[in-house]
Amino acid sequence: LASILLRDLGYLNAKKGWVSQIHLGALRDNSTRLFELKGPDAGCDSMDDRSYAQALSSYLDDLDRNGNLPKTIVYNLNPAYNYMLASLVNNFNDGSTPGKMQYGSGWWFLDQKHGIEKQLETLSNMGLLSYFVGMLTDSRSFLSYTRHEYFRRILCNILGSEMEQGLRPTDFEWIGGIVKRICYTNALEYFRF
């Protein structure tokens, strides 16, 4: 039933031109004691190590094969799956939209300096960093602004370090344009705001 619902939502998102965002890898409510004391989502969550590559590939392939694959961003929270997930979603880019299929930003347990750096490294190695839509927010909190600023600083530090090492051209205008695209323009165009 869940797979039928996901497939049908994928069809509807493709038809409307909306973006699907899929978050994978959470093992929720691990402590029965705290669940009974505080209720669901009380903070006793962890990374899951279930294999989801085959199921996700089949799901995306089903939508793609029928011409109903929407723009999709897939996020994971277990860094052991970074390269698997980044390589898997890239199989379904079709040229219709730049960066149609995206390996999403670090979130939850990966929403910290090391996790963000590893996500950006994986994305840069397995795809096109210049089409990335940047940091997500799943919060309606005013403090989400600081999270985006934190992400921007890490991104700029990585690109600046690579310029210093001679791995990227020392072209501040060009690199600044990439930063602007990742932190603003790509999301504006991708989500059609």
PECORPE-V84078 format. One record per helix or strand of 2 or more residues. SS is the DSSP state (2 for helix, 1 for strand). FROM is the first residue (numbers start at 1). LEN is the number of residues. If there is no record, write none. Layout:
# PECORPE-V84078
ss & from & len
SS & FROM & LEN
SS & FROM & LEN
This chain:
# PECORPE-V84078
ss & from & len
2 & 2 & 15
1 & 19 & 6
1 & 26 & 2
2 & 32 & 7
1 & 46 & 2
2 & 53 & 13
1 & 71 & 6
2 & 79 & 12
1 & 101 & 3
2 & 108 & 3
2 & 113 & 14
2 & 129 & 3
2 & 144 & 21
2 & 172 & 19
